[in-house]
Amino acid sequence: MGTGRTTSVGRETQSRIYRDGALGRRPVVPVGPDRLERAAQRAMSRAAWAYVAGSAGQERTVRANREALDRWRLVPRMLRDVASRSTEVELFGQRLPSPLLLAPVGVLEMASRGADVAVARAAAEVGTPMVVSTQGSVPMEVTARALGSTPSWYQLYWSSDRDLVRSLVRRAEAIGSTALVVTLDTTLLGWRPRDLDLGSLPFARGLGIAQYTSDPVFTELVRRRAAQPRTGPSPRPTPAALRTLASVARAHPGSTRANLRSALPRAAVETFLDVFADPSLTWDDLAWLRDLTALPIVLKGVQHREDAALAVRHGMDGVVVSNHGGRQVDGAVGALDALPGVVEEVAGRVPVLFDSGVRSGADVVTALALGARAVLVGRPYVYGLALAGRAGVVEVLQHLQAELDLTMGLVGVRTPAELGPQLLVRTTP
């Protein structure tokens, strides 16, 4: 995985690109964030693009994420001897080569058939930890094998079925996950017009539920449901219904032909839609999870400083300041605007991580300077996946790490720990 100690990770990547350019070879994926996004849109289906790029409501929150980042300006310092730099950080007793983690993104099969395995192999190649999604396109055990010794965290969507939650956590422990990331902001699915306009929910087509269909507790729930007699008239088949049936049959474990004749695939989708989330959860429920596992528990979706204080009070080991990339609440606060208050409230008692709106290495530097210990990156690596599979994810990560390293050196610091608010000014809105 490497030590992270280097004098040239940014320069090496930069020089390689220029050397290749002299020989007529361009980067596998565009380097600029806007060009990367536009290229990915051209490569993806309408439904896939709507799901990955779409956000809640009028998409004001996703714009607020970028506006919040744009309000801060770095103030470089000169003559600081940055010849030797390290991007290493420590989290939960592990030394990581950089403060970057791959955010959990569900239904990656919509972007590429390689899905989670391609992303895991890219993460292993670059040495970037991956947060494995509950809405994975392959079972977590398959993703873990592709990651090898690269650290993995497991992201938990807290189901309404406690036995299923217990089973998912036990599996996460068994694959060697080093932290549990509980997503708090999706106990209800946000209002997403791009998906709604297409009538497109990937889970209803059997996509992104591989963690469930590979789980013994879930499969028992499905078996019981399939055994119950169906009541009421069967809907008249339409071309769209037949396409959905085929998608569900392909996605379900086993032979597609056998699945087309079985009640289990449809029962799996219906069961998932029933048990996916639990909107009745309260802070008191965290005690049950804390007793269940010795893994560090990180709460993702914190935006209010009082929630950060509650997380610490309830024995949580870290928080991620995130608004789910703007996908859940329209008109919410930009994630970076929430970060300083959470950092102040936590006061170093647990690590604060950051997510939502990050598109570049300079964005990472800004979040670290405002107190984040590490940064989760989501959509950019999905765009790389859509364009070039594993190689596309590798390049996106390399570009982010190179810009992070060069920006650190150019503002006059040698390690992420040296970054702080003294290197920033806030501009007027």
ZISUL-V557521 format. One record per residue. N is the residue number from 1. PHI is phi in whole degrees, 0 to 359 (999 if undefined). OMEGA is omega in radians with two decimals (NA if undefined). D_CENTER is the distance of its C-alpha to the mean C-alpha in Angstrom with 2 decimals. Layout:
n->(N/N)
phi->(PHI/PHI)
omega->(OMEGA/OMEGA)
d_center->(D_CENTER/D_CENTER)
This chain:
n->(1/2/3/4/5/6/7/8/9/10/11/12/13/14/15/16/17/18/19/20/21/22/23/24/25/26/27/28/29/30/31/32/33/34/35/36/37/38/39/40/41/42/43/44/45/46/47/48/49/50/51/52/53/54/55/56/57/58/59/60/61/62/63/64/65/66/67/68/69/70/71/72/73/74/75/76/77/78/79/80/81/82/83/84/85/86/87/88/89/90/91/92/93/94/95/96/97/98/99/100/101/102/103/104/105/106/107/108/109/110/111/112/113/114/115/116/117/118/119/120/121/122/123/124/125/126/127/128/129/130/131/132/133/134/135/136/137/138/139/140/141/142/143/144/145/146/147/148/149/150/151/152/153/154/155/156/157/158/159/160/161/162/163/164/165/166/167/168/169/170/171/172/173/174/175/176/177/178/179/180/181/182/183/184/185/186/187/188/189/190/191/192/193/194/195/196/197/198/199/200/201/202/203/204/205/206/207/208/209/210/211/212/213/214/215/216/217/218/219/220/221/222/223/224/225/226/227/228/229/230/231/232/233/234/235/236/237/238/239/240/241/242/243/244/245/246/247/248/249/250/251/252/253/254/255/256/257/258/259/260/261/262/263/264/265/266/267/268/269/270/271/272/273/274/275/276/277/278/279/280/281/282/283/284/285/286/287/288/289/290/291/292/293/294/295/296/297/298/299/300/301/302/303/304/305/306/307/308/309/310/311/312/313/314/315/316/317/318/319/320/321/322/323/324/325/326/327/328/329/330/331/332/333/334/335/336/337/338/339/340/341/342/343/344/345/346/347/348/349/350/351/352/353/354/355/356/357/358/359/360/361/362/363/364/365/366/367/368/369/370/371/372/373/374/375/376/377/378/379/380/381/382/383/384/385/386/387/388/389/390/391/392/393/394/395/396/397/398/399/400/401/402/403/404/405/406/407/408/409/410/411/412/413/414/415/416/417/418/419/420/421/422/423/424/425/426/427/428/429)
phi->(999/89/266/86/282/200/249/206/303/291/295/296/296/300/294/299/298/290/296/298/297/295/261/89/253/261/303/299/233/302/280/291/303/292/293/300/295/296/295/295/300/294/275/258/292/302/293/294/295/300/289/283/270/289/223/284/54/277/64/289/290/295/290/297/299/290/297/296/294/288/287/260/237/283/243/297/251/253/52/251/53/250/296/246/229/222/263/297/222/245/222/52/81/253/270/253/291/203/277/262/229/278/295/289/232/273/55/296/296/288/270/197/297/292/47/300/294/297/295/297/294/294/300/295/295/268/86/260/300/241/267/284/277/298/268/293/268/223/301/302/296/291/299/297/296/291/286/63/273/292/301/233/250/242/268/251/271/282/286/286/258/296/297/292/302/301/296/297/295/297/294/299/297/294/274/89/302/256/198/246/252/262/279/268/266/230/289/226/279/294/277/242/302/298/291/295/298/267/59/245/238/302/296/292/257/84/269/72/238/293/296/280/290/259/260/296/292/295/296/290/299/294/300/295/293/295/283/282/293/278/245/87/288/284/295/292/293/235/305/295/296/292/294/296/301/294/296/298/294/291/285/287/303/103/285/301/299/294/295/295/262/257/276/294/302/294/296/296/297/296/294/302/299/285/251/307/227/227/289/272/299/227/301/297/291/296/299/297/291/298/287/284/219/268/297/302/250/244/264/255/118/287/227/252/297/293/292/297/296/295/299/295/298/266/80/281/260/181/225/245/285/199/243/64/62/80/273/250/238/281/81/279/295/299/301/291/295/277/299/302/296/293/301/297/294/290/54/79/289/220/294/250/252/229/205/105/96/288/232/208/296/294/300/299/301/299/296/294/295/270/114/292/275/205/227/263/243/241/306/305/286/293/297/297/299/296/276/210/60/305/299/293/294/304/293/301/294/297/296/298/294/295/293/302/297/294/294/304/298/288/268/98/235/253/219/302/296/278/285/196/298/294/262/233/231/260/271/285/301)
omega->(3.13/-3.07/-3.06/3.12/-3.04/2.99/-2.91/-3.10/3.10/-3.13/3.14/3.12/3.13/-3.12/3.13/3.14/-3.13/3.10/3.10/3.14/3.11/3.11/3.08/-3.13/3.11/3.04/-3.13/3.09/3.12/-3.13/-3.12/-3.10/-3.11/3.12/3.09/-3.11/-3.13/3.13/3.13/3.12/3.12/-3.06/-3.02/3.05/3.12/-3.10/3.14/3.14/3.12/-3.10/-3.06/-3.03/-3.07/3.14/-3.05/2.97/3.13/3.10/3.11/-3.10/3.12/3.05/3.12/3.10/3.13/3.14/3.13/3.10/-3.10/-3.14/-3.12/3.12/3.09/3.10/-3.07/3.02/-3.00/3.00/-3.06/-3.07/3.13/-3.12/3.12/-3.07/3.02/3.05/-3.09/2.97/3.07/3.09/3.09/3.06/3.12/3.06/-3.11/-3.05/3.09/3.12/3.14/2.97/3.05/-3.14/3.07/3.09/-3.10/3.02/-3.13/3.12/3.07/3.12/-3.08/3.08/3.12/3.01/-3.00/-3.11/3.11/3.13/-3.14/3.12/3.07/3.11/3.12/-3.13/-3.08/-3.12/-3.11/3.11/-3.12/3.00/-3.03/-3.04/2.97/3.13/-3.11/3.11/3.01/3.11/-3.10/-3.14/3.11/3.10/-3.12/3.12/3.13/3.12/-3.10/-3.09/3.11/-3.07/3.03/2.94/3.11/3.11/-3.08/2.81/-3.01/-3.10/3.06/3.10/-3.06/3.11/3.09/3.08/3.13/-3.12/3.12/3.12/3.12/3.10/3.10/3.07/-3.06/3.14/3.08/3.08/-3.10/3.04/3.10/-3.12/-3.10/3.12/-3.04/-2.89/-3.08/3.01/2.95/3.13/-3.12/-3.14/-3.00/-3.02/-3.12/3.10/-3.09/3.13/3.12/-3.05/-2.95/2.98/-3.01/-3.11/3.13/3.08/3.08/-3.12/3.04/3.14/-3.08/3.08/-3.10/-3.07/3.04/-3.07/-3.09/3.13/-3.13/-3.10/3.07/3.06/3.14/-3.13/3.13/-3.12/-3.11/-3.11/-3.13/3.12/3.13/-3.13/3.11/-3.11/3.07/3.13/3.13/-3.11/3.06/3.08/3.13/3.13/3.13/3.09/3.10/3.12/3.13/3.12/3.13/-3.13/3.12/-3.06/-3.07/3.10/3.12/-3.08/3.13/-3.12/3.12/-3.14/3.12/-3.13/-3.03/3.05/-3.02/-3.10/3.13/3.10/3.12/3.12/-3.13/3.13/3.11/-3.12/3.11/-2.94/-3.01/-2.99/-3.14/-3.12/3.13/-3.07/3.03/3.13/-3.12/-3.13/-3.12/3.13/3.12/-3.14/3.13/3.10/-3.04/-2.99/3.04/3.12/2.96/3.13/-3.13/-3.14/-3.10/-3.14/-3.13/3.12/-3.13/-3.08/3.11/3.05/3.06/3.10/3.11/3.12/3.12/-3.11/-3.11/2.98/3.11/-3.00/3.13/3.08/3.01/3.03/-3.00/2.95/3.08/-3.13/-3.14/-3.00/-3.02/-3.08/3.07/3.12/3.12/3.13/3.01/-3.02/-3.10/3.06/3.13/-3.00/-3.07/-3.14/3.11/3.11/3.14/-3.10/-3.11/3.04/3.05/-3.09/3.05/3.09/3.01/3.09/-3.07/-3.13/3.01/3.05/-3.07/3.14/-3.03/3.06/3.09/3.04/3.13/3.13/-3.14/-3.13/3.11/3.13/3.12/2.98/3.09/3.08/3.12/-3.04/3.07/-3.13/-3.07/-2.98/-3.10/-3.12/3.06/3.08/3.08/3.10/-3.12/-3.07/-3.00/3.07/-3.11/-3.10/3.11/3.10/3.12/-3.09/3.10/-3.14/3.12/3.11/3.12/-3.12/3.14/-3.14/3.07/-3.11/-3.11/3.14/3.06/-3.13/-3.07/3.06/2.99/3.09/-3.11/-3.12/3.06/-3.12/-3.14/3.11/3.14/-3.08/3.10/3.12/-3.08/2.87/3.12/3.13/3.10/-3.12/NA)
d_center->(20.75/23.11/24.17/22.55/26.15/27.18/29.33/27.91/24.35/24.05/27.61/27.28/24.46/26.37/29.65/28.40/27.30/30.71/32.64/31.05/31.84/35.46/35.58/34.18/30.62/27.73/24.04/22.27/19.93/20.91/20.37/20.46/17.32/19.47/21.07/17.86/16.71/20.23/20.54/17.43/18.88/22.11/20.64/18.76/20.59/21.07/19.17/16.13/16.22/16.78/13.78/11.24/13.16/14.81/14.64/16.92/20.67/22.11/18.75/20.26/17.22/15.20/18.46/18.89/15.72/17.37/20.76/19.85/18.80/21.93/24.18/23.94/25.97/26.21/29.77/30.38/32.95/35.43/37.23/34.90/35.09/31.58/32.79/30.95/27.31/24.51/20.80/20.50/19.19/19.69/17.41/18.90/21.67/19.74/20.43/17.50/18.49/16.49/14.45/11.36/8.37/5.70/2.29/2.52/4.19/7.73/11.07/10.56/14.33/14.88/14.08/15.90/17.97/16.67/13.20/11.38/14.57/14.71/11.28/12.42/15.77/14.61/12.75/16.05/18.15/16.75/16.24/12.66/11.09/8.23/6.42/7.82/7.15/10.41/10.50/10.80/13.51/15.34/16.23/14.41/17.72/17.60/14.22/15.69/18.82/17.22/15.55/19.02/19.49/16.22/14.63/12.02/10.65/10.36/8.49/11.50/12.42/15.98/18.39/21.89/23.32/23.49/24.64/21.52/19.36/21.68/21.44/17.65/17.85/20.79/19.12/16.20/19.05/20.94/18.43/18.43/15.20/15.94/14.10/13.05/10.31/11.82/10.30/13.54/13.34/13.39/16.72/17.88/16.37/16.68/19.42/18.04/21.12/19.92/19.09/22.17/24.44/23.73/23.86/20.71/18.51/17.05/17.40/21.07/21.48/20.20/16.90/13.66/15.81/16.56/15.62/18.28/20.90/20.88/21.42/25.10/25.01/23.37/25.71/28.64/27.70/27.56/30.90/32.55/31.40/32.56/35.91/36.63/38.92/37.49/39.48/40.21/40.70/38.27/36.77/38.42/36.45/35.21/33.68/30.27/30.68/31.67/28.65/26.40/28.51/28.13/24.33/24.25/26.79/24.97/21.65/23.48/24.48/27.95/30.16/29.54/33.27/33.53/30.57/32.33/35.22/33.30/32.34/29.39/26.67/27.46/27.76/24.29/22.77/25.02/24.26/20.50/21.09/23.42/21.41/17.73/17.80/20.37/21.24/24.05/22.02/23.40/23.13/25.86/23.74/21.75/24.96/24.74/21.31/22.57/25.60/23.71/21.90/22.60/19.02/17.73/16.03/13.50/13.28/10.29/11.74/14.93/16.83/20.45/22.21/24.08/20.97/20.13/23.72/23.47/20.51/22.72/25.73/24.19/23.48/19.72/18.73/16.17/14.32/11.30/12.79/10.59/11.80/8.75/9.42/12.87/12.33/14.24/17.26/19.35/21.22/19.13/19.31/17.35/14.77/16.76/19.91/18.80/17.94/21.60/22.84/20.30/21.07/24.74/24.63/22.93/25.40/23.96/24.16/20.50/17.77/15.93/12.50/11.28/8.46/9.42/11.80/11.57/13.28/15.56/16.78/19.13/16.48/15.17/18.85/19.38/16.68/18.11/21.57/20.90/20.10/16.44/16.49/13.22/10.50/6.74/6.55/4.84/8.02/10.41/9.49/9.49/12.81/14.03/13.41/15.40/18.10/18.79/16.73/16.27/18.48/16.53/13.30/15.75/17.40/14.51/13.64/17.39/17.97/15.52/17.12/20.53/20.35/19.09/22.05/24.55/23.71/24.14/27.47/28.58/28.15/30.07/27.87/27.47/24.62/21.64/23.87/26.41/24.23/25.22/26.20/29.53/27.93/26.84/28.78/27.69/29.17/30.72/28.81)
